[in-house]
C-alpha cells in the first residue's frame, strides 16, 4: 500500500516537472522569437536609413544602387504587410500571398545582386549593369504594387458594400421606430364605429341590449302606430310592418 502511494507521488512529481520544463521551453522560444523579431526590425531600420543616406548623400552609381534597393525593399515590405493583414479577414487573398512569395524570391535575388554591386570596385562595369537592374527592379516593384493596390481596392469595395447594406437596414429600422407618425395620421379622424347587432344605437342614454321578455319596457323608444301581433314577439332588429293606411 505504501509502495503504491510512493509510486503515485513520484508520478505526480515527474508530471509537474515535465509540465514545468515544457512551459519553460515555450516561454524561452517565445522570448527568442520576440528578440529575433526586434533585432530584424532594428536591422532593417538601420539598413533603410543607410540606403537613404547613400541615395541622397552620394552621386553616381552608388547612389543609383542605393535608390534601387530602397525602392525594392519599400515596395515589397508594404505589399507583404497589406496582404498579410487582408488575408486575416479575406481568405481569397491566400492565393495572392502565394504569388507574392514567388515574387519575393525574385526580389531577394535582386537585392543580393544590388548589394554585391555596391562592393564592386569597377564602377564602369556597375554602370553598364544599371539599365538591366533598373528594369528588373521596376518589374518586381510594379507587380508588388499591383498586388497591394488590388488587395486594398478589394477591401475598400467590401467596406462600401457593407456600409450600403448597413445604411439600408438602419433606414428601415428608423422608419419602424417612427411608427407613431403613421399611427397619428390614421387615428386623427376615426370613422364612427358600427354598433354590433346586439347593441342599441348610440344615444345619450343607450345601454347594452338585453333579450326582451314579454312586453316592451316603458323606457323603450316610440311604439309603432299599429300594436304588434300578440301571437308573435318582435325582436329588436326586426322592423314593425307599416300599415298601408294610417290614422
C-alpha positions as CSV (number, residue, x, y, z in Angstrom):
1,X,0.0,0.0,0.0
2,X,2.8,2.4,0.9
3,X,4.7,1.5,-2.2
4,X,1.6,2.4,-4.4
5,X,1.3,5.7,-2.6
6,X,5.0,6.5,-3.2
7,X,4.7,5.5,-6.9
8,X,1.7,7.8,-7.3
9,X,3.5,10.7,-5.6
10,X,6.6,10.1,-7.8
11,X,4.5,10.1,-11.0
12,X,2.8,13.3,-9.9
13,X,6.2,14.9,-9.2
14,X,7.5,13.8,-12.6
15,X,4.4,15.2,-14.3
16,X,4.8,18.6,-12.6
17,X,8.5,18.6,-13.6
18,X,7.7,17.8,-17.2
19,X,5.0,20.4,-17.3
20,X,7.4,23.0,-15.9
21,X,10.0,22.1,-18.4
22,X,7.5,22.3,-21.3
23,X,6.3,25.7,-20.1
24,X,9.8,27.0,-19.7
25,X,10.7,25.8,-23.2
26,X,7.6,27.5,-24.7
27,X,8.5,30.8,-22.8
28,X,12.1,30.7,-24.0
29,X,11.1,30.1,-27.6
30,X,8.5,32.9,-27.5
31,X,11.1,35.2,-26.0
32,X,13.6,34.2,-28.6
33,X,11.1,34.9,-31.4
34,X,10.4,38.3,-29.9
35,X,14.1,39.1,-29.6
36,X,14.7,37.9,-33.2
37,X,11.8,40.0,-34.4
38,X,13.1,43.1,-32.6
39,X,16.6,42.6,-34.0
40,X,15.3,42.1,-37.5
41,X,13.3,45.3,-37.3
42,X,16.2,47.2,-35.9
43,X,18.5,45.8,-38.6
44,X,16.0,46.7,-41.4
45,X,15.7,50.2,-39.9
46,X,19.4,50.7,-39.9
47,X,19.7,49.4,-43.5
48,X,16.9,51.6,-44.7
49,X,18.4,54.6,-43.0
50,X,21.8,53.8,-44.6
51,X,20.3,53.4,-48.0
52,X,18.5,56.8,-47.7
53,X,21.7,58.4,-46.7
54,X,23.6,56.9,-49.7
55,X,20.9,57.8,-52.2
56,X,20.8,61.5,-51.1
57,X,24.4,62.0,-49.9
58,X,26.3,60.4,-52.8
59,X,26.3,60.6,-56.5
60,X,26.9,58.3,-59.4
61,X,26.3,54.5,-59.5
62,X,26.5,54.2,-55.7
63,X,23.5,56.5,-55.2
64,X,21.6,54.7,-58.0
65,X,22.2,51.3,-56.5
66,X,21.0,52.6,-53.1
67,X,17.9,54.1,-54.7
68,X,17.0,50.8,-56.4
69,X,17.5,48.8,-53.2
70,X,15.4,51.2,-51.2
71,X,12.6,51.3,-53.7
72,X,12.6,47.5,-53.9
73,X,12.6,47.0,-50.1
74,X,9.9,49.6,-49.5
75,X,7.5,48.2,-52.1
76,X,7.9,44.6,-51.1
77,X,7.5,45.3,-47.4
78,X,4.4,47.4,-47.9
79,X,2.8,44.7,-50.1
80,X,3.6,41.9,-47.6
81,X,2.1,43.9,-44.8
82,X,-1.1,44.6,-46.8
83,X,-1.6,41.1,-48.0
84,X,-1.0,39.5,-44.5
85,X,-3.4,42.0,-42.9
86,X,-6.1,41.4,-45.5
87,X,-5.8,37.6,-45.5
88,X,-6.9,37.5,-41.9
89,X,-10.5,38.6,-43.0
90,X,-10.4,37.6,-46.6
91,X,-9.4,34.0,-47.3
92,X,-9.2,34.7,-51.1
93,X,-6.0,36.6,-50.5
94,X,-4.2,33.4,-49.6
95,X,-3.6,32.8,-53.3
96,X,-2.2,36.3,-53.6
97,X,0.2,35.5,-50.7
98,X,1.4,32.5,-52.6
99,X,2.1,34.6,-55.7
100,X,3.8,37.2,-53.5
101,X,6.1,34.5,-52.0
102,X,7.2,33.6,-55.5
103,X,7.8,37.3,-56.3
104,X,9.7,37.7,-53.1
105,X,12.2,35.1,-54.2
106,X,13.0,37.2,-57.3
107,X,13.1,40.3,-55.1
108,X,15.6,38.8,-52.7
109,X,17.8,37.6,-55.6
110,X,17.8,41.2,-57.0
111,X,18.6,42.7,-53.6
112,X,21.6,40.4,-53.3
113,X,22.8,41.4,-56.8
114,X,22.5,45.0,-55.9
115,X,24.3,44.5,-52.6
116,X,27.2,42.7,-54.4
117,X,27.5,45.5,-56.9
118,X,27.8,48.1,-54.1
119,X,31.1,46.4,-53.2
120,X,32.2,46.1,-56.9
121,X,35.3,48.3,-57.4
122,X,34.8,48.5,-61.2
123,X,32.4,51.4,-61.4
124,X,32.3,51.2,-65.2
125,X,31.0,47.6,-65.0
126,X,28.4,48.6,-62.5
127,X,27.3,51.5,-64.7
128,X,26.8,49.1,-67.6
129,X,24.6,46.8,-65.4
130,X,22.4,49.6,-64.2
131,X,19.8,49.6,-67.1
132,X,19.1,45.9,-66.7
133,X,19.0,46.2,-62.9
134,X,16.6,49.2,-63.1
135,X,14.3,47.2,-65.5
136,X,14.3,44.2,-63.1
137,X,13.5,46.5,-60.1
138,X,10.7,48.2,-61.9
139,X,9.1,44.9,-63.0
140,X,9.2,43.4,-59.5
141,X,8.0,46.6,-57.7
142,X,5.3,47.0,-60.4
143,X,4.0,43.5,-59.7
144,X,4.1,44.1,-55.9
145,X,2.4,47.4,-56.3
146,X,-0.4,45.8,-58.4
147,X,-1.0,43.1,-55.8
148,X,-1.1,45.6,-53.0
149,X,-3.4,48.1,-54.7
150,X,-5.8,45.3,-55.8
151,X,-6.0,44.0,-52.2
152,X,-6.7,47.5,-50.9
153,X,-9.3,48.1,-53.6
154,X,-11.0,44.8,-52.8
155,X,-11.1,45.6,-49.0
156,X,-12.5,49.1,-49.8
157,X,-15.2,47.6,-52.1
158,X,-16.2,45.2,-49.4
159,X,-16.4,48.0,-46.9
160,X,-18.5,50.1,-49.2
161,X,-20.9,47.2,-49.8
162,X,-21.2,46.5,-46.1
163,X,-21.8,50.2,-45.5
164,X,-24.6,50.3,-48.1
165,X,-26.3,47.3,-46.6
166,X,-26.0,48.7,-43.1
167,X,-27.4,52.1,-44.2
168,X,-30.4,50.4,-45.8
169,X,-31.1,48.4,-42.6
170,X,-30.8,51.5,-40.5
171,X,-33.2,53.4,-42.7
172,X,-35.8,50.5,-42.3
173,X,-35.2,50.5,-38.5
174,X,-35.5,54.2,-38.3
175,X,-38.8,54.1,-40.1
176,X,-40.1,51.4,-37.8
177,X,-39.1,53.4,-34.7
178,X,-41.1,56.4,-36.1
179,X,-44.3,54.3,-36.5
180,X,-46.2,56.8,-34.4
181,X,-46.3,59.3,-37.2
182,X,-48.3,56.9,-39.4
183,X,-50.5,55.9,-36.4
184,X,-51.3,59.5,-35.6
185,X,-52.4,60.2,-39.1
186,X,-54.6,57.1,-39.1
187,X,-56.2,58.0,-35.7
188,X,-56.8,61.7,-36.1
189,X,-60.2,61.3,-37.7
190,X,-61.5,57.8,-36.9
191,X,-64.7,56.7,-38.5
192,X,-67.6,56.1,-36.2
193,X,-67.8,52.5,-35.1
194,X,-70.7,50.5,-36.3
195,X,-72.9,49.2,-33.5
196,X,-72.9,45.5,-33.0
197,X,-76.0,43.6,-33.9
198,X,-76.7,43.0,-30.1
199,X,-76.2,46.6,-29.2
200,X,-78.6,49.6,-29.3
201,X,-78.0,52.6,-31.5
202,X,-75.7,55.1,-29.7
203,X,-77.5,57.7,-27.8
204,X,-77.3,59.8,-24.6
205,X,-78.9,57.1,-22.5
206,X,-78.0,54.0,-24.5
207,X,-77.4,50.8,-22.6
208,X,-76.5,47.3,-23.6
209,X,-79.3,45.5,-25.4
210,X,-81.0,42.7,-23.5
211,X,-83.3,40.0,-24.7
212,X,-86.9,41.2,-24.3
213,X,-89.2,39.2,-22.1
214,X,-92.9,39.7,-22.6
215,X,-94.0,43.3,-23.3
216,X,-91.5,46.1,-24.2
217,X,-90.1,48.1,-21.3
218,X,-91.5,51.5,-20.6
219,X,-88.3,53.3,-21.4
220,X,-88.0,52.0,-24.9
221,X,-88.5,54.2,-27.9
222,X,-91.8,55.3,-29.5
223,X,-94.1,52.4,-30.3
224,X,-95.4,51.6,-33.7
225,X,-98.8,53.0,-34.7
226,X,-100.3,49.5,-35.0
227,X,-99.8,47.3,-32.0
228,X,-97.7,44.2,-32.6
229,X,-99.4,41.0,-33.2
230,X,-99.8,39.2,-29.8
231,X,-99.1,35.9,-31.4
232,X,-95.5,36.9,-32.3
233,X,-92.8,38.7,-30.5
234,X,-90.8,41.3,-32.5
235,X,-87.1,41.1,-32.0
236,X,-85.2,44.4,-31.7
237,X,-83.6,44.1,-35.1
238,X,-86.9,43.5,-36.9
239,X,-88.8,46.5,-38.1
240,X,-92.5,46.7,-37.4
241,X,-94.5,46.5,-40.6
242,X,-96.0,49.8,-41.5
243,X,-99.8,49.7,-42.3
244,X,-100.9,50.6,-45.8
245,X,-103.1,53.3,-44.4
246,X,-102.6,55.2,-41.1
247,X,-104.7,57.4,-38.9
